[in-house]
Amino acid sequence: MADSNKDLNDDLDDLLGEDKEPTRKSERTFGDSAREFGEDAKRKTNDFSDDAKQSANEFSHDAKRALDNGKNIAIIAHITLIGWIIALVMNNEKKSEFASFYIRQVLGIMLLGFVCSFIPIIGWFAWIFVLVLWVMSLISALNGQKKPILLLGEQFQDWFKSL
C-alpha cells in the first residue's frame, strides 16, 4: 500500500511537473504585462495631472489679466445699478482711467434718467434719450474708446471727477 501511494505521488508529481512549467511561464508573462500596464497607467496619470495643473495656472493668469483690464470694469458698470456698484468697488482696488471714465459716464446717465422720470409725459421721451445715451456709452466701452456721451458727457466727467 505504501508503494502504491508512493507510485501515485510520483505519477502526480510527473503530471503536475509537466504542467507547472507552462503555468510559471504564463504567470511571468501575465505579471510582466500587468506591471507594464500599471507603469503605463501611472505615466498617463502623471501626464494628465501635469496638464491639468498647467491649464489651471493658465486659467488663473487669464482671469487675473481679464479682471485687471479696465474695459471689463467699464462694461460691468453699464449693467444696472448693482453692476455700477460692483464696478466702483472693483475699480477702487486698482484704479483704471478707462474704467473710471465709464463709471462717471454711467452715473451721470443713471442720474439723468432718475431726474427725467419725475417729469410727466416729457419724461417718457427723455427715457428714450437716456436709453440711447446708455447704448452709445456701452458700445464705446465695448470698442475700448473713451468717448463722452452726447451733450452732457464732459460735464459728467467734471462733476464726478472724484470717482
C-alpha positions in Angstrom: 0.0 0.0 0.0 2.8 2.4 0.8 4.4 1.5 -2.5 1.2 2.2 -4.4 0.8 5.6 -2.6 4.4 6.5 -3.5 3.7 5.5 -7.1 0.6 7.6 -7.2 2.5 10.6 -5.7 5.3 10.1 -8.3 2.8 9.9 -11.1 1.0 13.0 -9.7 4.3 14.9 -9.5 5.2 13.9 -13.0 1.8 15.1 -14.3 2.0 18.3 -12.4 5.6 18.8 -13.1 4.8 18.9 -16.8 2.0 21.4 -16.3 3.9 23.5 -13.8 6.3 25.0 -16.3 3.7 26.5 -18.7 1.9 27.8 -15.6 5.0 29.5 -14.5 5.6 31.0 -17.9 2.1 32.3 -18.1 2.5 33.8 -14.6 5.7 35.6 -15.7 4.0 36.8 -18.9 0.9 38.0 -17.0 3.0 39.6 -14.3 5.1 41.4 -16.9 2.1 42.7 -18.8 0.3 43.7 -15.6 3.5 45.6 -14.5 3.7 47.3 -17.9 0.1 48.2 -17.7 0.5 49.7 -14.2 3.5 51.7 -15.2 1.8 53.0 -18.3 -1.3 54.0 -16.3 0.9 55.8 -13.7 2.7 57.7 -16.5 -0.5 58.7 -18.2 -1.9 59.8 -14.8 1.1 61.9 -14.1 0.9 63.5 -17.6 -2.8 64.2 -17.1 -2.0 65.8 -13.7 0.7 68.0 -15.2 -1.6 69.1 -18.0 -4.4 69.9 -15.5 -2.0 71.9 -13.4 -0.8 73.8 -16.4 -4.3 74.5 -17.6 -5.3 75.7 -14.1 -2.4 78.1 -14.0 -3.2 79.5 -17.5 -6.8 80.0 -16.5 -5.8 81.8 -13.3 -3.4 84.0 -15.2 -6.1 84.8 -17.9 -8.7 85.5 -15.2 -6.4 87.9 -13.4 -5.5 89.7 -16.6 -9.2 90.0 -17.6 -10.1 91.5 -14.2 -7.2 93.9 -14.4 -8.4 95.2 -17.7 -10.4 98.4 -17.2 -12.5 97.6 -20.2 -14.2 94.8 -18.4 -14.9 97.0 -15.4 -16.4 99.7 -17.8 -18.7 97.1 -19.3 -19.8 95.9 -15.9 -20.6 99.5 -14.9 -23.3 99.5 -17.6 -25.2 96.6 -16.1 -27.8 98.2 -13.8 -27.2 100.0 -10.6 -25.8 96.8 -9.0 -23.3 96.4 -11.8 -22.3 100.0 -11.4 -21.6 99.4 -7.7 -19.6 96.3 -8.4 -17.6 98.2 -11.0 -17.0 101.0 -8.5 -15.7 98.5 -5.9 -13.5 96.7 -8.4 -12.0 100.0 -9.6 -11.2 101.1 -6.0 -8.7 98.3 -5.6 -6.6 99.2 -8.7 -7.6 102.4 -10.4 -8.0 102.3 -14.2 -8.6 105.6 -16.0 -10.7 103.9 -18.6 -12.9 102.2 -16.0 -13.2 105.5 -14.0 -14.3 107.3 -17.2 -17.2 105.0 -17.8 -18.1 104.8 -14.1 -18.6 108.5 -14.2 -20.5 108.4 -17.5 -22.9 105.7 -16.3 -23.5 107.5 -13.0 -24.4 110.6 -15.0 -26.7 108.6 -17.3 -28.5 107.0 -14.3 -29.0 110.3 -12.5 -30.3 111.9 -15.7 -32.8 109.0 -16.1 -33.8 109.4 -12.5 -34.4 113.1 -12.8 -36.3 112.7 -16.1 -38.6 110.1 -14.5 -40.2 112.9 -12.4 -41.3 114.9 -15.4 -44.7 113.8 -16.7 -45.1 112.9 -20.3 -41.8 114.5 -21.4 -40.1 112.1 -19.1 -41.1 109.2 -21.3 -39.4 110.7 -24.3 -36.5 111.7 -22.1 -36.2 108.0 -21.1 -35.8 107.1 -24.8 -33.0 109.7 -25.0 -31.4 108.2 -21.8 -31.6 104.7 -23.3 -29.9 105.9 -26.5 -27.1 107.6 -24.4 -26.7 104.3 -22.4 -26.4 102.2 -25.6 -23.9 104.7 -27.2 -21.8 104.6 -24.0 -21.9 100.8 -23.9 -20.8 100.5 -27.5 -17.9 102.9 -26.9 -16.9 100.8 -23.8 -17.1 97.6 -25.8 -14.9 99.1 -28.5 -12.3 100.3 -26.0 -12.9 104.0 -26.8 -13.2 106.8 -24.3 -15.9 108.8 -25.9 -18.0 111.2 -23.8 -21.7 110.9 -24.4 -23.7 113.4 -26.3 -24.3 116.8 -24.7 -23.5 116.0 -21.0 -20.5 113.6 -21.2 -17.9 116.3 -20.5 -20.0 117.7 -17.6 -20.4 114.2 -16.1 -16.6 113.8 -16.2 -16.1 117.1 -14.5 -18.9 116.8 -11.9 -17.9 113.2 -10.8 -14.1 113.5 -11.1 -13.6 112.2 -7.6 -14.7 108.7 -8.7 
